[in-house]
Amino acid sequence: MEQIDKVSIDSLSKKDLLLIIKALEFTNESTNLDDFICLRNNIVKELCFLTETTEGEFINYLETHSEL
């Protein structure tokens, strides 16, 4: 279990990050289960805190710097 402390998002590409966010949005829309949008929002909120950006700035950056 100590290895779990070493888990990092450093190895995720911008494309992967955007794909995860979009997949959670799509799954929420398809299933109407709020857990998916809550998870999406929590991930984005934490990443915005770490990058000192707003959600709009963060998502815009991912969308303009990754190709889906």
C-alpha angles and dihedrals in degrees: 000000000000089000089067089070088065095057110122140171090221091103094053115101122225087250092055092048092050090046091054092049093047092045091054090049092049093047091050091051092047098046103026088224109145092206090079096052090043090054091047092050093047092050093048092045092053093045091049089051091051093047095039092232137122120254091252093052092046096049091043090052092051092047094050096043101045133054119225 
